[in-house]
Amino acid sequence: MKPTRYIQLSLLVVFILSITSCRKYLDKVPLDSINTSNFFKTPDDAINAINAAYQPMQRPKLYNLRMWTSDIMAGNSVVGAGGGTDGIETVEEANFTTDPGNPGVLDLWRGPWPGILSCNLVLQNVPGIKMDEALRNRILGEAKFLRANYYFILVRYFGDVPLITTPQSPKDTNYYPSRVDKKLVYNLIIQDLKDAIDLLPRRETYTGSDVGRASKGSAVGLLAKVYLTLGQYADVIPLCQQVTQLGYTLDANYSDNFDPAHKNGPESLFEVQYSGQTNYGFFDDLNQASWTSTFMGPRNTTFVGGAYGWNQPTQEFVDSYEPGDKRKDQTILYQGGPDFYGNVYSSTYSTTGYNVRKFLVPTSKSPQYNTSNEDFPVLRYADVLLMEAEALNATGKTAEAQLPSTDPNATLNKVRARAGLPDVTGLSQADLKEKILHERRMELAFEGDRWFDLVRVDNGQYGLNFLHSIGKTNATAKNLLLPIPQVEIDANPNLKQNPGY
Amino acid sequence: MCFVKYCLSKYSIWYLFLLVPSFLFAQGRKISGTVTDSMGRGIPAVTIAEEGTNNSTIATSDGNFSLVVSGNNPGLLFSSVGYVTKEVKLTGDQSSVNVVLQTSVASLGEVVLVGYGSVKKKDLTGAISNVDVKNLATQPVANAGEGIEGKAAGVQVISSGAPGSNVTFRIRGTGTINNADPLVVVDGVPTDAPLNNIDPNDIASIDVLKDASAAAIYGSRGANGVILITTKKGTNGKGHLSLDFYTAWQKAANVVKVLNAQQFAGLNNEILSNGNQTVNPGYANPDTLGAGTNWLGALFRTAPMQHYSLAFSGGSDKYNYYLSGSVLDQKGIVITTGYRRYTVQFNSQAKPLNWLRIGNNLSLSSDDKPSGSYDIRSAMAANPVQPIFAADGSYSKITGNPLWYGDITNQVGTANINTNDTKGYNILGNIYAEISILPSLTFKSTAGIQALFFDSKSWAPVYDFEPNPQTQAYLSQQFNKSMTYLWDNYFTFDRHFGPDHHLTVLAGTSAQNNRFDYINGNKRDFPSDVTQQLNAGTGEANVGGDASEWALFSLMGRINYAFKDKYLVTATIRRDGSSRFGSDNKYGTFPSASVAWRISKEKFFKVPFVNDLKIRAGYGVTGNQNIGNYSFASNLSIAQYNFNNLPVTIVYPLVLPNPDVQWEQVQQSNVGVDATVLNDRVNLTVDAYLRKTSEMLVPAVVPVTTGYSSTNVPSVNAGTLENKGIEIGISSKNITGVFSWNTDANISFNQNKITSLNGNTPLFVDSYGLNANFGIDQAGHPANEFYGFVTDGIFQTQKEVDDHAVQQAGTTSYNSTSPGDIRFKDLNSDGVINADDRTYIGDPNPQFIYAMNNTFSYKGFDLSVFLQGVYGNKIFNANNIYQEGMSIAQNQTLRTLNRWEGEGTSNYMPRAIYGDPNQNARVSNRFIEDGSYLRIKNVTFSYTLPHQLAQSAHFSSIKIYTACQNLATFTKYSGFDPEVGANGVDYSVYPVTRTFSIGINLNL
C-alpha cells in the first residue's frame, strides 16, 4: 500500500550514490603522452630522450628551411618562389632590411632551444638511470655534441645568447635570462665537444637504426669548425687530421653526398636525417620529410614533387665556376645543361635563369612534395679538408696547404681533383686564402655554410667586402649579426637588442 | 481546506485518485467542452486549469477537454502557446463550456524552459528569449540555427553557405577571445553535436538563456549563454499524421566579377613591363584572346534541394508519442558539394503507475556531406586565358613561366576528380523516470547519451595537370567516435502556501562524461580508381589515432518564490567539478540571483493602457570550461625521429604545464522590463546588461629559452573582457480580425572591449602567409580587431614620393616606391614606413544587429516578410590581397581595371607591378570594408485551404507555401556576401545562397 516508502528509500540511495560515486570520476589524464614523473627510469627512456634532442634540427626553423636560405642572404641565390609575399622575409634578409619582426630570424632564434632542453634533460637525468655504462656514455656524448651544435648555430647568427645548461621552471631565478658574452658560450661549446669526443664511439660501431647518430668523428670535426670560427687555427689542424685518421674519405662522386640512396656515406661526419615518411603534416615541426627538393624544384614543372621554385642561383654565382668544374652540372640547372631525369630545363623556369639541382630528388625516388628522404649535410669530409687547408695557410704552412692531390696529406687539391679541377700550386698566402674561401663557396654551395664564412673571416670584413662587390650595398657591420626577435624581447625584457637594430 | 490544496499539488493528482478517490469524487464535478480558434478549428494541447489550484488538464487534438473541478464557482484558465489566455467563471450548475481563444503576441501564459525545469513566461526574472519556431519548418534551410537568425534579441547567428555546415552563435557579443560558443541543450542533454542532427520540423521550442541569472544553472558551461531546444511531443487525442514536402533551388546571391582573358593578358603585360620582366609573347595582342574562361562561373551552379518529412503523433492520458522521419537532399552551389540527411525522432511518455511517469527522447540521424575539392579564391585567381579542357578533352594544365601563366591548378579539374566526403551517424537521446513522492515533491532521474560516429574519406586519383600533378593516387580515411553519457537526478518541490505564496525548489546532481577516439590511415599508389580501399594501396601506409576524455560532476539548486504574483525571486547555485581543471581548482561554484516586480499588480498602478508591467534585475556568475581537456597536465609528448630511414621514438617536453588552470568566469548583471500594453496587443521587452569576463585564458608568456614551445604555450587565466549592451524586442498586433497584421522586431546593441591581457603584448589572431598578421587582441580594444597600415591615396608624381616618408627605397621604379604606389601614413612621423606605423583599422564586431518580421493573414492566406541586418562591423576582404594585388599572374577583380596608369588616373587602385616593391598589398585599411547589411532574409507566402475543402479530401488541413531565403541583400560590401564568419575575415568563404522553394503541408 505504501510503495512510496520504498521509492523514497531507493531514491535516497540513488541520490547519495550519484553524489559520492564520483571520487575517481573527475580524474582524467592524457592518454597519448607520458607523465613527467614516470619518465627517466629505464635505458629505453634514456634512448627516447636523446632521440628527441636530434629532432629539432629537422624542423624548418633550422636545417629544413632557414639555414639553407642563409645562402640567399649570402648572395649565392635569390628567393624566387611564387611572387607576392611568398618568402618576403627572406627577401628582406637578402636586402639587409631585416628588422626584429622578421619571421625567418624568429625561426632561427627559436629553433635550437627545444633541442637544448632535451639535451639538458638527458644530461640531468640519464646519469641516475641504472643502465649499461657504454650506452650511458654514448647518450651523454650525443647530448653534449648536440647541445654544442645548437649553441654553435645560435652564437654564429646572434652573437651573445643566454646560456642555459639545466632544465628550467617558472620559479627559477634565471627563467628570464640575459644574454651572456659569446666567449662563455664558446667555452661551453668547446668543453661539450671535448667531452663528447671522449664519450662518443666511432661511427663504424653504429648499426641498423643507430647509423647516423653523432659519433666521435662528428665531435672532432665540429670542434675543428668551432676553432676555425674563433680563428684558433693551430687547434684546427690536429683535429682535422684526427678526422682523417678516423677513416673518413671523399665520396668518389660529389653528388652522392646529396643522394638519399647514399646517406650517411663515407664523407659524412654528421647529417640531419629525413625518412620521407608522411605521417606528420609537411609544415609540422615533427615532419619527417625533407623540404630541400620540394622547395628548390623549378616552379610549375614536374622535375620534382612540389617544385616551389625557391633559391634561384644568381648569374654572378654561376659565373664563379672555374671552367671544367664538374660540380656545376651537379649543382645548377641551366638551359643547355644536362637533363634532369629526362626533364629538360629552360631558363624561363626561373627569374635568374637558374635553379638549384644539387638537392633535387626526382619523382621516381620521391613522388610527392612530402616524400623526400634526402638528408641535410651538417658536416662532411670535404669541409674538413678545406678547413685544414685554411688553417695550414693561416699558420704559415702555405705550401703544405697546396700539396698535390696525389699526396696522401693533400687537402684543398683533393677536393679540387674530385671536381675535375687542376691542382693549385705556388699561390701566395693571401691568394691561397682567397682561393680556399672561393673553393668553400663552390663546394659547399647552398648547404647554408657560406653565410658563416662571410661573417667569420676577418671578423666579417671579408663578408662585407664580398657583399658590396656583388651590389648588396645595404649591408653594414650591424648585419653581421641578426636582430634578436622583438617578440622574444617582449617576452623577456632581460634580452637586449643587437646594436643597430 | 489547506489539506485539499496540499493534495492537489500539480504532480500528484493521479496519486491522489489512488489514495483517496472517494474523498475527491465527493468534492468534484465534471466540466467538459471544446476550445477553438476564431475560425472554429479546434486548438490542440490547450491547458485548462482551475484557478487557485493545481488542478488542470490538456485538451485533445480536436480541442476537446474534460476536467473535474472542486470549487463551487470555479474559474477556468485556458492557455496555450500563441493564444491569449482566457479566464471563464463557471456558474453553479454549469457542466459544459465552449471557448474561443484569440491568437496572441503577448503569450504570457507560455511556458519557458529554464534548465532542469520550466516557468511561465510571465514569471521570468532573468533574460530569456523564447524563439518563435512557427515558421521554422517552412524555411528552406537545413540547419535550425539558420532558421532562428534574427528571431531573438541579443542572439547573433552567423551562417555559412556550405551544405551541411554549422552556424555560429554569439549571444550578447563575443564573450571571450577563446571559444565563445554557447552551450546547446537538446531535450535536457547538453550536447556538442551539430544542430544539423535535428530536422527543423521536429523542433517544438527554442529558448535562449542570455543573462547569468538564467544561465548559472549550467554553471561552468553557461558563460556564453545556453540554447535549450525541445523536440515535439505527442498530444492527447486521436493519431495525427503530418506530411511536409518542399523543393527548392539555390543560387549564389552574388558572384564577384573578375577579369576576362583579354583584360587579364593586358594586365599581365603591364605587371611585367612595369617590373622590368619579359612579357609573354603569347599575350602580345590581348584583344585576340576574347573573353576566355569564366572559372567562377564553372565552379558555381544552380543547385536543387528537397526536403520530406512525415510525422505521426498522438496520445491519451496515459501515453503519448511523436514519431517522425525526414529526408533532406541538398546539392551545393559549388559543383560536387552537397548534403544528404536522414533523421528519425521518437519521443514518448507513459504513465504506467499513478506516481510514475517514464519517457524518452530519441534523435537519430545519418548524413553524408561531399565537401568537394575546390578553393573559391583559387577559382577567382585562375588564369582566364587557360581553357578548362585541353584539345584532347582532358583537364588543361599550366606549364611554363609562372610569371606569365600563374600557377593555379585547374580548379574545375580538381573539383571533379578529387573527392572529400564526411559521413555521420548520430544518436542523441535520453530516458527518464519521474516519480511523485509527495504531492508537491517529485524526483526525476534522466539517463542521456550522445553517440557521434563520423568518418571522412579523401580520394585523389592520378592526374597530370600541372603545376601540382598527382603522380600517385591517394586515399586517406579517418574514423571518429565520440561517446557522451549523462546522468541527472533531481528533486523538485513545488507548492503554493495559501493564496499568496508559491515556492519551487530544485536540488539535484548531474554527471556527464565523454570519450573521443579516432583512428586514421592513408596510403598512396592504387591500381585503379575503383579500388578506393586502403587494402588496395601499395604505397607507404600511415596510421594514426588518439583518444581524449573529460568528465563533469555537478550539484545544483534553484529556488523560485513568488508572492502574490507581484514579487518574484529566483536564486540558483551550481557547483561544478571538472576533469579539465587543475587539482587546486577542481571545483567551481556559480551562484546567481534575480528578482522581478510586477508593478502592474500594485494598487497604485493605474495606467489604463498598460496590461502588464514587470521590472527585472539579476546578477550571476557563470563559467566557460572550453579550455582544452588537459591544460593542467605535466606531460611528455611522443613523436619520432629517424636514423638511416628507420624511425625511432622520441619523448620530449612540449608544453610548459600550468597545474593551476581553471574555467573562464563571466559576471553578468542584467536589468529588464517586460510590458504588455494596448489591450494585450503590444508586447515589449527591454534588457540592459553588463557582462564582465575574467580569468580569460590567454597564452602564457614562455621565454623560448626554456626550450618549451613558444607557440604551443600553456594558457593562464589572466585576461578580462567586457560586453555591455541593450536589447529591445517588440511584438505588435497591428491589425486583428479577418485581416491581421503582426509585427515582431528586435534590435541589439553590444560593445565589446578587452580590458586586460597578460601583459601589454598584443596577441595576433589572424594571419595569412608567413607573417602578415591582421587580427589583434589588445587591452582597450574590441576582440579580434584588425590591425595594419593606413592608406593615404596614391602617389601621383615622383615629387609626392620624395616628399613622403621612405616606404621602399631603391633606384628604379621596379624596385622602389614610385608614382602609382599607395601612400601609407607615417603615423609616428619618423620618416620611415615600417611595422611601427600600423594601427587599428577596423572592428569585426557589429555595433548592432536587428530584425523585423511582418506577417499578414487574410482568411487562409499568410504572408511573412522577414528582414534582418547587421550594422557597423568591418570585413577584412583577404581575397583581395591577392585578387587586387596586381603583382603576380593571378586573375584580379574587375575593379582593377580602374588601376593607376599615369598621373591622375586613380587615387585608390595602385599601379600594377611585378613583385609589388612598395607592398601595396600589405595589410592595410585598403582591404577593410563596411560589413553592414540589410537582408530580406525570408519571405514566405502560404495558403491554407478552407477547412471543409480539406476535409472533403479527407485531410484535416492542407497548406501550400512558397518561400525565398536571402531574397535580397543591401550592402556596400564588394565580396560575395557580407556574412563571412564571426572573425570578419573573407578568405575563400563559401557564400550564403539565395533559395526559392515551394512546398506543401498535409495533415491527416
Interface residues (C-beta under 8 A of the other chain):
Chain A: P3 T4 I7 Q8 L11 V14 F15 S18 I19 C22 Y25 L26 D27 K28 V29 P30 L31 D32 S33 I34 N35 T36 S37 F39 D45 I47 N48 A49 N51 A52 Y54 Q55 Q58 G82 G83 G84 T85 D86 I88 E89 D99 G101 N102 P103 W109 R110 W113 P114 G115 I116 L117 S118 N120 L121 P162 I164 P167 Q168 P170 Y175 Y176 P177 G208 S209 D210 V211 G212 R213 K263 N264 Q273 Y274 S275 G276 Q277 T278 N279 Y280 L286 Q288 R299 N300 T301 T302 G305 G306 A307 G309 S346 T348 Y349 T351 T363 P367 Q368 T371 N373 V487 E488 D490 A491 N492
Chain B: Q277 W355 I398 T399 G400 N401 P402 L403 Y405 D407 I435 I437 L438 F443 S445 E466 P467 N468 P469 T471 Q472 W487 N489 F491 T509 A511 N513 N522 R524 E540 N542 V543 G544 D546 A547 S548 E549 W550 A551 L552 F553 L555 G577 S578 S579 R580 K586 N629 Y630 A633 S634 N635 L636 S637 I638 A639 Q640 Y641 N642 F643 N644 N645 L646 P647 V648 T649 I650 V651 Y652 P653 L656 P657 V701 V702 P703 V704 T705 T706 G707 Y708 S709 S710 G759 T761 Y768 G769 L770 N771 A772 N834 A835 Y882 G885 S887 I888 A889 Y914 G915 D916 A921
